[in-house]
Amino acid sequence: MKSPPGAPLRRAVWPIGVTLFLTSLLSAQTDRADLALGRKVFDKVCAECHAKTGRGDGPKARRMGFVSRDFSLGSFKCRCTPSGTLPTDEDLLRTIDQGLPGSAMPSHATVLDSDEKSAVLAYLKTFSSRFSEDTPPACVSIPPPPEPSVDLVAEGQRIYGLLSCWSCHGVDGRGKGPAAALLTDDWGGPIKVHNFVVMRNFKCGNSVSDLYRTLHTGLNGTPMPSYSDAFLFVSGSIKDFSSFEDLGDEEVEQLRKYLEAQPDRGALSALSTGEKNELVEHRTWALAYYLKSMLQVPRKK
């Protein structure tokens, strides 16, 4: 039936069920298109190392003798989320953009456009059921960094010693610590400790905030743990310093003095949750600034 001349046109009103169905259909079509693009990008750019199956045994990886990350495990190094958990999309995009210095994973910041990055991100998540079964938790909180100072860096050096960072990374940060040769990843494969001095880069970012994040999240799949709990060390927590001899007598003596000046177990227990958090934050920033200072160490000729 036609409307009378001059009568306003009426818009078709779809039942809610039909509208929801059409919206769902369009979304599914968009998702399929994104995954199709993601697969195309992955096969072209990523599969040579990670393999088309995403299991890390691509032809380039086999030829060059290394094992890329197996995406079916849903375990990723660089994350803002707590140790052992899934990364956020922003975490994965950051790795796509920055790569992983010291590994065969290069930056793709200028290789892929934003649509390709989003699509390949969505596609690589299909390799692991973890992404459909779980969701990433909230990111680790990172407070504003304090101003750097000589004293803060010096305290960071003491903490680097007390937490035995040197046992893997070496006293000088060159990755030649006494435990380095014995390390394996979570699946039993050999792993090379990062050399801060030569690479001039850390795997998950060089800012002190990046380092703060890494110290609290760890690197999933590697021997690098989260140090969130370890920062609450107390006076007297180390009785025997004989295993610290690689640091040299002078540094060991500095560690003794520093540890003696810290709160004892009773004093720590008396602190409020907020005060404990402030202590952890302070010690984390100190270590982060010391680690960053290692990038400035002259390379050996």
C-alpha positions in Angstrom: 0.0 0.0 0.0 1.4 3.3 -1.0 1.6 6.3 1.4 -0.6 9.3 0.5 1.2 12.0 -1.4 3.2 14.3 0.9 3.1 11.8 3.8 6.4 11.3 5.6 8.3 8.2 4.7 8.4 5.5 7.3 11.6 3.6 8.1 11.5 -0.1 8.3 11.7 -1.2 11.9 13.4 -4.6 12.3 12.5 -6.9 15.2 15.2 -6.9 17.9 16.0 -10.6 17.2 16.6 -9.9 13.5 18.8 -6.8 14.3 20.9 -8.9 16.7 21.2 -11.7 14.2 22.4 -9.3 11.5 24.8 -7.6 13.8 26.2 -11.0 14.8 26.5 -12.1 11.2 28.3 -8.9 10.2 30.7 -9.3 13.1 31.4 -12.9 12.2 32.1 -12.0 8.6 34.5 -9.2 9.8 36.2 -11.7 12.1 36.7 -14.2 9.3 38.0 -11.5 7.0 40.5 -10.4 9.8 41.6 -14.0 10.4 42.1 -14.5 6.6 44.3 -11.4 6.4 46.1 -12.5 9.6 46.8 -15.9 8.2 48.1 -14.4 5.0 50.4 -12.1 6.9 51.5 -14.9 9.3 52.3 -17.3 6.4 54.3 -14.6 4.6 56.2 -13.0 7.5 56.1 -15.3 10.6 55.9 -18.9 9.4 59.5 -19.1 8.3 60.5 -19.2 11.9 57.3 -20.1 13.8 56.0 -22.5 11.2 52.6 -22.5 9.6 51.4 -24.5 12.6 52.7 -21.9 15.0 54.8 -24.4 16.9 58.1 -22.7 16.4 59.9 -25.2 14.1 59.8 -23.3 10.9 62.3 -23.9 8.1 64.5 -20.9 8.9 64.5 -21.8 12.6 65.6 -25.4 11.8 68.2 -24.2 9.3 69.8 -21.7 11.7 69.5 -24.1 14.8 67.1 -22.2 17.0 63.6 -22.8 18.3 61.1 -20.0 18.0 58.3 -19.5 20.5 55.6 -22.2 20.2 52.3 -20.2 20.1 50.2 -23.3 20.9 51.5 -23.0 24.5 50.1 -19.5 25.0 53.2 -18.4 26.9 54.8 -15.1 26.0 57.9 -13.3 27.4 56.9 -9.6 27.3 53.8 -8.8 29.2 52.3 -6.3 31.6 50.4 -9.1 33.3 51.6 -11.3 36.3 54.0 -14.2 35.8 52.5 -17.2 34.1 49.4 -15.4 32.7 48.3 -14.4 29.2 49.5 -11.2 27.6 47.2 -8.4 26.6 46.7 -7.5 23.0 48.7 -4.3 23.7 51.6 -6.6 24.9 51.5 -8.6 21.7 51.4 -5.5 19.5 54.4 -4.1 21.4 56.4 -7.2 20.7 55.4 -7.1 17.0 56.5 -3.5 16.8 59.7 -3.8 18.9 60.8 -7.3 18.3 62.9 -9.1 20.9 66.5 -7.7 20.9 69.1 -10.5 21.2 66.9 -13.0 19.4 65.9 -13.7 15.8 62.6 -11.8 16.3 63.0 -8.5 14.5 60.8 -5.3 14.7 57.9 -5.3 12.3 57.0 -1.7 13.1 57.5 -0.5 9.5 57.0 -3.9 7.8 53.3 -4.2 8.6 50.5 -1.6 8.6 48.1 -1.3 11.5 45.4 -3.5 9.9 48.0 -6.3 9.2 49.3 -6.1 12.8 45.8 -6.4 14.3 44.9 -9.2 11.9 48.1 -11.3 12.6 47.7 -10.7 16.3 44.1 -12.1 16.1 45.4 -15.0 14.0 48.3 -16.1 16.3 45.9 -16.2 19.2 44.0 -19.0 17.4 47.0 -21.3 17.9 46.4 -21.7 21.7 43.2 -22.6 23.4 44.3 -20.5 26.4 43.0 -17.4 24.6 39.5 -18.8 24.3 39.5 -20.4 27.8 40.9 -17.5 29.8 41.4 -13.7 29.7 44.5 -11.7 30.6 44.4 -10.3 34.2 45.0 -6.7 35.0 48.4 -5.3 34.3 51.0 -5.0 37.0 50.8 -1.5 38.5 53.7 0.8 37.6 54.0 3.9 39.7 55.7 7.1 38.4 59.5 6.7 38.5 61.6 8.8 40.8 64.3 11.1 39.6 67.6 9.1 39.0 70.5 9.7 41.3 73.9 8.3 42.0 72.7 7.0 45.4 69.8 5.2 43.8 72.0 3.5 41.2 74.4 2.5 43.9 71.6 0.9 45.9 70.5 -0.9 42.7 74.0 -2.4 42.4 73.7 -3.8 45.9 70.2 -5.2 45.1 71.6 -6.7 41.9 74.1 -8.5 44.1 71.8 -9.6 46.8 69.2 -11.0 44.4 71.9 -12.9 42.6 71.1 -11.3 39.2 74.8 -11.7 38.5 74.6 -15.5 38.7 73.0 -15.5 35.3 73.7 -12.1 33.8 77.2 -11.8 35.1 78.7 -9.2 37.4 79.2 -6.9 34.4 75.9 -7.7 32.7 77.5 -9.5 29.8 75.5 -12.8 30.3 78.4 -14.9 31.5 77.4 -15.6 35.1 78.3 -18.9 36.7 74.8 -20.4 36.1 74.4 -19.1 32.6 75.7 -22.2 30.8 73.3 -24.5 32.7 70.1 -22.6 32.0 67.2 -24.1 29.9 63.8 -22.8 29.0 60.6 -24.3 30.5 60.6 -27.0 27.9 64.2 -28.2 28.4 65.8 -26.3 25.5 69.1 -24.4 25.9 68.7 -20.7 26.5 71.3 -17.9 26.0 71.4 -15.2 28.7 71.0 -11.7 27.4 74.1 -9.6 27.2 73.0 -6.1 28.2 76.3 -4.4 27.3 76.8 -5.7 23.8 73.1 -5.6 22.8 72.5 -2.1 24.3 68.9 -3.2 24.6 66.7 -5.2 27.0 64.2 -7.7 25.5 61.0 -6.0 26.6 62.0 -2.3 26.5 64.7 0.0 27.7 62.9 2.6 29.8 63.0 2.3 33.6 59.3 1.7 33.5 59.8 -1.2 31.0 62.4 -2.6 33.4 60.2 -2.1 36.4 57.5 -4.1 34.5 59.8 -6.9 33.6 61.2 -7.3 37.1 57.6 -7.8 38.4 56.2 -9.9 35.6 59.3 -12.1 34.7 59.6 -13.6 31.2 57.3 -16.5 30.8 59.0 -19.7 29.5 62.4 -18.6 30.7 64.4 -18.9 33.9 63.8 -15.1 34.5 61.2 -15.1 37.3 59.1 -12.3 38.8 60.9 -10.6 41.7 57.9 -9.1 43.3 58.2 -11.1 46.5 62.0 -11.1 46.4 62.2 -7.3 46.9 61.0 -7.8 50.5 64.3 -9.0 51.8 65.3 -8.3 55.4 68.4 -7.7 57.4 70.0 -11.0 58.3 68.4 -12.9 55.4 71.8 -13.9 54.1 74.1 -15.4 56.7 76.8 -16.9 54.5 78.3 -14.8 51.7 80.7 -17.5 50.5 78.7 -18.1 47.3 79.0 -14.4 46.4 82.8 -14.6 45.9 82.5 -13.8 42.2 81.6 -10.3 43.2 84.9 -9.7 44.8 85.7 -8.9 48.5 85.0 -5.2 48.2 81.5 -5.7 46.8 80.7 -8.5 49.2 81.5 -6.1 52.1 79.3 -3.5 50.6 76.5 -6.1 50.4 76.9 -7.0 54.1 76.7 -3.3 55.2 73.7 -2.6 53.0 71.8 -5.7 54.2 72.6 -4.9 57.9 71.0 -1.5 57.4 67.7 -2.9 56.1 64.6 -3.6 58.3 64.7 -6.9 60.1 61.9 -9.4 59.9 60.0 -7.9 62.9 60.3 -4.4 61.6 59.0 -5.5 58.2 56.1 -7.3 59.7 55.1 -4.1 61.5 54.9 -2.1 58.3 51.5 -1.5 56.8 50.6 -2.9 53.3 51.2 0.6 51.9 54.6 0.9 53.5 55.6 -2.5 52.2 54.5 -1.5 48.7 56.6 1.7 48.9 59.6 -0.3 50.0 59.2 -2.7 47.1 58.7 0.2 44.7 61.8 1.9 45.9 64.0 -1.2 45.6 62.5 -2.0 42.2 63.3 1.5 40.9 66.8 1.3 42.3 67.5 -2.0 40.5 65.9 -0.7 37.3 68.1 2.4 37.2 71.2 0.3 37.9 70.3 -2.1 35.0 69.8 0.9 32.7 73.2 2.2 33.7 74.7 -1.1 32.3 73.8 0.0 28.8 76.3 2.8 29.1 79.2 0.5 30.0 81.9 0.7 27.3 82.2 -2.3 25.0 85.3 -4.3 25.3 87.6 -3.9 22.2 
